[in-house]
Amino acid sequence: MKKRQLGTSNLHISEISLGCMSLPPNPAEAEEVIHAAIDAGINYFDTADLYNKGENEKVVGTALKQHRHNIYLASKVGNRWEEGKEGWGWDTSANYINKAVRDSLQRLQTDYLDLYQLHGGTTEDNWEEITDTFESLKKEGLIREYGISSIRPNVFMPFLQNSDAISNMMQFNIFDERASEFFDSIQQTGASVVTRGSIAKGLLTNEWRTRLKPFMSYDEADANDVLQKIEQQFGDVHAAALAFNLQYSTVASTVIGARTLTQLKQNLDAYEKAQSLQNISEIDKWTKTDRYTEHR
């Protein structure tokens, strides 16, 4: 498993990382997947306090406890759930972030996070307060680095440009290339991209025929045509999807979810095959993507 530097930090994370949101809630089953991922060379694990109202962090913390100093652990903050209230609110105040990080650390059974990410963001947020809070957490030793998870350029670009944030987690895949418009600008700030949605909920795997459906601006016929061309040219849609993301130097890792050992193995096998694929940029000739300039 190859590693890449995350931004300008000292964190060198695996090119394939484990998105923990899909893990089963059963601790024993989740531990099986996590330990297999570690054995395969995955060293970066991403969760959030939002996932299953914190229960995901508990499962991840238990599974990673004995491996804590050999892996990198990331979580997220900003979504606030309160007992007795319906749904989640948005809170980026210093008081809440300070409380939330300590709650996450307790659930994850660790003294620090390698990366703490703002789980979204709006143009109305107090970005100076957010940045100052993250910097204070670094000084306290509760987090090593911080970043953001956002697809909104009018949110993530000012944050990256005016802070020492090292990463942005963004949706990016063969059928949704919008984020690549900002890769150079993100890299110039000293940050990296960590991609999510990389296999489009299974559409960009070798099971694509059973999962085919309208996707984004594509209708079913268009998607079918593109996927057939990828399969014919590269022999493996899943491997091509991973290679497509990892061809960009701005991308430090592509986050893949796995609920079972079988799914994890499929991702790892695809990653191995991706190493030998060439001319992967040809896929751009077969896709038509509407790029964005601003999301509100």
PECOR-V837243 format. One record per residue. N is the residue number from 1. RES is the residue in one small letter. PSI is psi in whole degrees, -180 to 180 (999 if undefined). BURIAL is I if it has 16 or more other ideal C-beta (glycine too) atoms within 10 Angstrom, else O. Layout:
n,res,psi,burial
N,RES,PSI,BURIAL
N,RES,PSI,BURIAL
//
This chain:
n,res,psi,burial
1,m,119,O
2,k,156,O
3,k,154,O
4,r,149,I
5,q,136,O
6,l,105,I
7,g,-137,I
8,t,15,O
9,s,180,I
10,n,9,O
11,l,121,I
12,h,105,O
13,i,155,I
14,s,144,I
15,e,-30,I
16,i,126,I
17,s,163,I
18,l,117,I
19,g,118,I
20,c,-8,I
21,m,-35,I
22,s,-5,I
23,l,148,I
24,p,148,O
25,p,-17,O
26,n,119,O
27,p,-40,I
28,a,-41,O
29,e,-41,I
30,a,-41,I
31,e,-37,I
32,e,-45,I
33,v,-46,I
34,i,-44,I
35,h,-36,O
36,a,-37,I
37,a,-44,I
38,i,-44,I
39,d,-30,O
40,a,-3,I
41,g,1,O
42,i,129,I
43,n,6,I
44,y,125,I
45,f,128,I
46,d,126,I
47,t,-168,I
48,a,152,I
49,d,-20,I
50,l,-31,I
51,y,116,I
52,n,38,O
53,k,42,O
54,g,-15,I
55,e,-31,O
56,n,-41,I
57,e,-39,I
58,k,-45,I
59,v,-45,I
60,v,-43,I
61,g,-42,I
62,t,-43,I
63,a,-32,I
64,l,-7,I
65,k,-47,O
66,q,-12,O
67,h,9,O
68,r,-42,I
69,h,3,O
70,n,2,O
71,i,169,I
72,y,133,I
73,l,128,I
74,a,142,I
75,s,-178,I
76,k,162,I
77,v,159,I
78,g,-35,I
79,n,124,I
80,r,123,I
81,w,133,O
82,e,135,O
83,e,131,O
84,g,-9,O
85,k,145,O
86,e,135,O
87,g,-174,O
88,w,144,O
89,g,176,O
90,w,124,O
91,d,114,I
92,t,23,I
93,s,155,O
94,a,-42,O
95,n,-44,O
96,y,-45,I
97,i,-41,I
98,n,-38,O
99,k,-44,O
100,a,-40,I
101,v,-38,I
102,r,-37,O
103,d,-42,O
104,s,-43,I
105,l,-39,I
106,q,-45,O
107,r,-36,I
108,l,-4,I
109,q,46,O
110,t,161,I
111,d,-13,O
112,y,159,I
113,l,141,I
114,d,-34,I
115,l,130,I
116,y,124,I
117,q,139,I
118,l,127,I
119,h,62,I
120,g,-146,I
121,g,155,I
122,t,163,O
123,t,-15,O
124,e,-9,O
125,d,153,I
126,n,92,O
127,w,-29,I
128,e,-43,O
129,e,-41,O
130,i,-49,I
131,t,-45,I
132,d,-38,O
133,t,-45,I
134,f,-42,I
135,e,-38,O
136,s,-39,O
137,l,-34,I
138,k,-45,I
139,k,-34,O
140,e,-16,O
141,g,12,O
142,l,-26,I
143,i,151,I
144,r,-41,I
145,e,168,I
146,y,161,I
147,g,-159,I
148,i,158,I
149,s,101,I
150,s,145,I
151,i,6,I
152,r,106,I
153,p,-30,I
154,n,-5,O
155,v,-55,I
156,f,-32,I
157,m,-49,I
158,p,-37,O
159,f,-48,I
160,l,-36,I
161,q,-25,O
162,n,24,O
163,s,179,I
164,d,25,I
165,a,142,I
166,i,-1,I
167,s,156,I
168,n,126,I
169,m,121,I
170,m,146,I
171,q,131,O
172,f,129,I
173,n,-180,I
174,i,-39,I
175,f,-6,I
176,d,84,I
177,e,10,I
178,r,-38,I
179,a,-28,I
180,s,-20,I
181,e,-24,O
182,f,2,I
183,f,-47,I
184,d,-43,O
185,s,-39,O
186,i,-44,I
187,q,-36,I
188,q,-23,O
189,t,-9,I
190,g,10,O
191,a,163,I
192,s,167,I
193,v,138,I
194,v,121,I
195,t,145,I
196,r,168,I
197,g,25,I
198,s,-27,I
199,i,16,I
200,a,53,I
201,k,34,O
202,g,-8,O
203,l,-37,I
204,l,52,I
205,t,-178,I
206,n,1,I
207,e,19,O
208,w,-30,I
209,r,-32,O
210,t,-12,O
211,r,-1,I
212,l,131,O
213,k,166,O
214,p,135,O
215,f,117,I
216,m,-125,O
217,s,0,O
218,y,143,I
219,d,174,O
220,e,-38,O
221,a,-42,O
222,d,-47,I
223,a,-43,I
224,n,-43,O
225,d,-46,O
226,v,-46,I
227,l,-36,I
228,q,-42,O
229,k,-41,O
230,i,-45,I
231,e,-43,O
232,q,-40,O
233,q,-41,O
234,f,-12,I
235,g,-12,O
236,d,109,I
237,v,-42,I
238,h,-47,I
239,a,-41,I
240,a,-37,I
241,a,-41,I
242,l,-43,I
243,a,-36,I
244,f,-46,I
245,n,-44,I
246,l,-4,I
247,q,-17,O
248,y,128,I
249,s,-24,O
250,t,-26,I
251,v,118,I
252,a,-33,I
253,s,153,I
254,t,123,I
255,v,124,I
256,i,132,I
257,g,151,I
258,a,123,I
259,r,-24,O
260,t,166,O
261,l,-35,O
262,t,-46,O
263,q,-40,I
264,l,-45,I
265,k,-39,O
266,q,-42,I
267,n,-41,I
268,l,-40,I
269,d,-42,O
270,a,-40,I
271,y,-42,I
272,e,-43,O
273,k,-32,I
274,a,-26,I
275,q,-29,O
276,s,0,O
277,l,137,I
278,q,160,O
279,n,37,O
280,i,-23,I
281,s,-12,O
282,e,-22,O
283,i,-31,I
284,d,-27,O
285,k,-23,O
286,w,-4,O
287,t,150,I
288,k,113,O
289,t,132,I
290,d,119,O
291,r,156,O
292,y,158,O
293,t,-21,O
294,e,137,O
295,h,137,O
296,r,999,O
//
